[in-house]
Amino acid sequence: MPRAPRPPQSRSNPRRVAKAPPAEPRLILLNKPFDVLTQFQDEAGRATLKDFVQVPGVYPAGRLDRDSEGLLLLTNDGRLQARIADPRHKLAKTYWVQVEGEPGEEQLQRLRDGVALNDGPTLPAEARRLDEPTLWERHPPVRFRKSVPTAWLELVIREGRNRQVRRMTAAVGLPTLRLVRVRIGEWTLDGLQPGEWKDLPLPKA
């Protein structure tokens, strides 16, 4: 007896979902204000980057401490982020540092030679005295001790350890009162006020 023909099997024809085109690479320079976290979310409700940069998909290329100010780069390009943030590339970062005390040549030379920290010696840095720079007012202002003088330094490092500049100045007897990053590689603040940002042309590969 011949078998009854099997009913044709239904083949699923799933709809193909068109993928969104990748976002164009983007590089943003922000002047990060004091007391702002270098992240976009905070469960404690503290100020974060989202309060200033409403651009989806970008993330910081490196960090800047909450109590530090100045230049921060953000990008949506992973390779570019690595080029900027990875210490292996030794991208120079320039800081203007207000310290407590009167820096002497011996202290400056110790910074230039490299300072012994609890996680190992730092690389040699560039360090020099700096006339008081023209900067925006910090809110809240720095607390000074009237009996102790203060001075400004320019410090250039090529590492990215946690709170490195503050630890370096403290190690030579010059506690940091205010810390402003003004340059990373070829990029500078270029007149941006705290909380302001701008798009940058992408660097050549």
PyMOL commands that set and color helices and strands:
alter all, ss='L'
color gray80, all
select helices_A, chain A and resi 49-51+78-85+87-89+105-113+164-171
alter helices_A, ss='H'
color red, helices_A
select strands_A, chain A and resi 27-32+59-60+69-75+93-100+116-117+120-121+126-130+150-157+176-184+187-188+197-200
alter strands_A, ss='S'
color yellow, strands_A
deselect
rebuild
show_as cartoon
